[in-house]
Amino acid sequence: MSSYPLRLADHVMEEAKQAAAEDNVSLNQLLAAFIADGIGHRRAILSLRKRAARGNPEAALAIVDRAPDVPPDPGDEILGEGATVAPKL
């Protein structure tokens, strides 16, 4: 296991301490989990970027063009700009 001296802004440290206390874990456990989670997110984004670079927009649009022209199912309609729908529970 490695260690690294980490400098945080005072307000960030206070938030982290509060979150650790609320989650009943040590500050070290909380920060290590956040870092691991952030690295996982970064890997996922990089993977998606690589996959997107291999994509073929023309082929994708050709597939969409072959889709039947039918009305959307109830609840799948495209709403006007700024419209919102309450989530179904």
Secondary structure, DSSP 8 states (H G I E B T S, - for coil): ---------HHHHHHHHHHHHHHTS-HHHHHHHHHHHHHHHHHHHHHHHHHHHH--HHHHHHHHHTS------TT-----TT-------
